[in-house]
Amino acid sequence: QVQLVESGGGLVQAGGSLRLSCAASGRTASYYAMGWFRQAPGKERDLVAAISWGGVIADYAGSVKGRFTISRDNAKNTVYLQMNSLKPEETAVYYCAAKSAGSIWYISTDKNEYDYWGQGTQVTVSS
């Protein structure tokens, strides 16, 4: 069983930045691919960014490319999401997710493939 705890959410003005963190514990598999997703009220949970265990491979939703950066520190069992130039429409609950992987290169952008989820952290972007 893996526990994920997100932090770093809050209220920020449009154009501002936030850095989300996701601390993982209770690892049972050798490798975990990680992802950040977000869900606005009344909408589906969508991918924001995903990263492989080795941190070499990453993928982003088109709307955040060039503004958001996903990274990880496996020594600290932590994944980060640096968000810059935030927009009001990006107000949502942001979730961290983990998926057991067979290699350091595996990455998934499909939320249905993820095994574990955090409780989420609220990000509110004011206009």
Backbone torsions as a table, in degrees:
resi	resn	phi	psi	omega
1	GLN	NA	137.3	179.4
2	VAL	-116.7	132.4	174.8
3	GLN	-106.9	135.2	179.9
4	LEU	-122.9	132.5	180.0
5	VAL	-129.3	116.5	178.6
6	GLU	-89.3	153.1	174.7
7	SER	-154.1	167.0	175.4
8	GLY	103.4	-4.5	177.8
9	GLY	-71.6	172.4	179.1
10	GLY	162.0	-164.6	-179.9
11	LEU	-101.7	130.0	-179.9
12	VAL	-141.7	150.2	177.1
13	GLN	-78.6	155.2	176.6
14	ALA	-55.3	136.6	-176.6
15	GLY	91.0	-10.0	-178.9
16	GLY	-84.2	-176.2	-176.3
17	SER	-129.8	153.0	172.2
18	LEU	-143.5	151.8	174.1
19	ARG	-123.1	115.4	177.6
20	LEU	-91.2	146.8	176.0
21	SER	-125.0	150.6	177.3
22	CYS	-136.2	111.9	-179.7
23	ALA	-97.2	128.6	-177.8
24	ALA	-109.1	145.5	176.2
25	SER	-144.9	162.4	176.4
26	GLY	75.6	29.8	-177.6
27	ARG	-61.5	136.5	178.2
28	THR	-122.5	-23.9	178.4
29	ALA	-94.7	164.5	179.8
30	SER	-72.4	-40.0	-176.5
31	TYR	-130.7	145.5	174.6
32	TYR	-132.5	125.2	165.8
33	ALA	-80.7	148.3	-176.0
34	MET	-126.6	153.9	177.7
35	GLY	-145.7	155.7	169.6
36	TRP	-114.4	133.0	178.2
37	PHE	-128.3	163.5	175.9
38	ARG	-141.6	152.1	-179.1
39	GLN	-140.4	117.5	175.5
40	ALA	-90.5	157.8	-179.7
41	PRO	-55.1	130.1	177.9
42	GLY	76.9	5.6	-178.4
43	LYS	-121.0	166.7	178.3
44	GLU	-77.4	160.5	175.2
45	ARG	-79.6	124.7	-174.8
46	ASP	-121.4	152.5	176.0
47	LEU	-65.1	138.3	168.8
48	VAL	-105.6	-52.2	-179.1
49	ALA	-159.7	154.5	177.9
50	ALA	-139.9	153.7	-177.5
51	ILE	-145.7	145.4	178.2
52	SER	-77.9	168.0	179.0
53	TRP	-58.4	-43.6	-178.5
54	GLY	-73.5	-11.7	178.1
55	GLY	79.8	0.0	-176.4
56	VAL	-82.1	-33.4	-176.1
57	ILE	-106.6	130.1	178.7
58	ALA	-141.6	154.4	177.4
59	ASP	-142.3	151.2	-174.8
60	TYR	-134.5	152.1	166.8
61	ALA	-63.4	144.4	-176.5
62	GLY	-57.4	-34.5	-175.5
63	SER	-70.0	-16.3	-176.6
64	VAL	-112.2	-6.0	-179.0
65	LYS	-57.5	133.9	-179.8
66	GLY	87.6	-12.7	179.3
67	ARG	-116.2	-33.3	-178.4
68	PHE	-107.8	148.1	176.1
69	THR	-135.7	126.4	175.3
70	ILE	-98.9	140.9	178.9
71	SER	-150.9	169.8	-179.9
72	ARG	-150.2	152.4	175.6
73	ASP	-126.8	98.0	-174.6
74	ASN	-68.2	-25.7	176.9
75	ALA	-65.6	-28.2	179.3
76	LYS	-103.2	1.2	-178.0
77	ASN	52.5	44.7	-175.1
78	THR	-134.3	139.3	174.4
79	VAL	-116.8	143.8	-177.2
80	TYR	-121.7	155.2	171.4
81	LEU	-135.5	107.2	176.1
82	GLN	-88.5	122.3	-176.7
83	MET	-118.7	119.0	179.4
84	ASN	-116.9	159.6	177.5
85	SER	51.4	49.3	-176.4
86	LEU	-66.8	148.9	-178.1
87	LYS	-118.4	152.0	-179.9
88	PRO	-56.9	-34.5	-179.1
89	GLU	-70.7	-5.1	176.8
90	GLU	-93.8	7.5	172.1
91	THR	-62.7	125.3	-174.9
92	ALA	-175.6	171.0	166.3
93	VAL	-88.7	128.4	-178.8
94	TYR	-103.3	129.4	-176.7
95	TYR	-116.5	142.7	172.2
96	CYS	-100.1	144.6	-179.6
97	ALA	-141.9	152.8	-179.2
98	ALA	-130.3	142.4	176.6
99	LYS	-132.8	128.1	176.7
100	SER	-62.2	138.6	-174.1
101	ALA	-129.9	154.7	-179.5
102	GLY	-89.0	-9.0	-179.1
103	SER	-153.4	170.2	179.2
104	ILE	-75.3	-10.8	-175.2
105	TRP	-95.9	-11.9	-173.1
106	TYR	-67.2	140.0	177.2
107	ILE	-143.8	146.3	178.5
108	SER	-134.9	135.4	175.6
109	THR	-107.8	4.0	-176.7
110	ASP	-99.2	116.2	-177.0
111	LYS	-62.4	-26.3	-178.4
112	ASN	-72.2	-13.2	-179.7
113	GLU	-89.7	-12.1	-175.0
114	TYR	-79.9	141.4	-173.9
115	ASP	-92.2	-33.7	-173.6
116	TYR	-132.0	147.2	-178.1
117	TRP	-135.2	147.0	170.9
118	GLY	-84.0	-179.5	-176.7
119	GLN	-85.4	-12.4	178.0
120	GLY	94.5	154.7	175.4
121	THR	-135.2	134.9	-175.2
122	GLN	-79.9	131.2	172.3
123	VAL	-119.5	122.7	179.3
124	THR	-121.2	123.2	-179.2
125	VAL	-111.6	116.2	-178.6
126	SER	-91.4	149.3	-178.1
127	SER	-91.6	NA	NA
